[in-house]
Amino acid sequence: MTDTVSLPLFPLHAVLLPGAALGLRVFERRYLDMLRECSRQESNFGVCLILDGEEVGAPASPAAFGVEARIEDFDVGADGVLMLRLRGQRRFHVLRTRVRDNGLVLA
């Protein structure tokens, strides 16, 4: 049986694989808000390859598959940018997406 859940997405020009680590610098408000929400709910988020668009600015179109990401470690750099070390969990299929008013893409 397959579970259907809503998952906030972090579209990137990089791929996260299950079990693999990925370093990430976070500075956009929509993603900082997403991470705060995930922390409060003790939930993960999804990382998807970008099919169309850019990592910064307008919402990007994500690939149909992604990997759930768990934060292993974090730090705040001297420039105030949040630096994360992610660990890939399980693969997921994006059935549909919607975009919040702040530009965050949800699957």
N, C-alpha and C positions, 0 to 999 in steps of 0.2 A: 504494500500500500504506500502511496506517495502522499506526503504532507504538503499542503498548499499554505504558505505563509507570506506575509508582506515583509520585505527586507529593504532597508535603505541601501542604495548603491553608491559606490565610489568608482566611477568610470576612469580608467587609466590607459595610457599607451604602453602598458606593461601587463604581463600575465602573472597571476598568482596561482600556483598549483597546490593541491592538497599536500600538506606536510612541509611545504617549502616556506622559507622566510622572505620577507620583502620589507625594505626600509621605505618610509614615506614621510614627506614633509607636508604638514597641513597648515594652511594659512587663510583659506577662504572661510568666511563666516558660516556658510551653509554646512560645510563639513565639520567645523568646530561645534556647531549646534548639534549636528548628527551624532558626533562622538559623545557629547554631553548626554544626549538622550539615550544612547546605547549604554552608557555607563550607569545611568539611573535605573534602566530596565534590565541591566546585566545581560545584554544581548549583543550579538555580533552584527556585522554588516557585510554586504557583498562587494566584491571587487570584480569588475567586468572590463574586458577590453573595449576600447572606444571604436565603434564602426564609423561614426561620422561626428566631427566636431573636435574640440580641443579640451584639454584638462582644466583650463582656467577660463572663466567667463560663462557664456551661455551653456545651458544644459546639453551634454553630449548624448548621442544615441549609443546605448550599450549593445554589446553582442548578446546573442540568445542564451549563452551559457556563462557562468561565472563561478567563483569559489567564495564560500563564506570565510570571512577573515576574523581572527581573534587577535586582540592586542596582547603581545607578550611583554612589551616594555615601552616606555615613553620618556621623553625629556623635553625641556623647553630650551631652545638654543639662545645664545646671547642676543640674537636678533628678534627674539620673541616668537619664533616659529616653533610649532609643536612638531617634534620628531617622534615617529612611531616605528616600532618593529612589529610586523604582523606575522602571523603563522596561518597558512592556509588550512582550512578544515575540510569541509565536504563540498563537492560540486553541486551546482543547482542549475535549473532551467528557468529562464525568464519567460513567463507566459504572456505578460503584458506589463507596461510601465505607465506611470503617471508622474507628473512633475508638480511639486509643491510650489507655492508662491515664491519661496526663497530660492528656487532653482534646483532643489534637491530631487534627484530621481529615485523613485520607489519602484520595486518590482513586486 
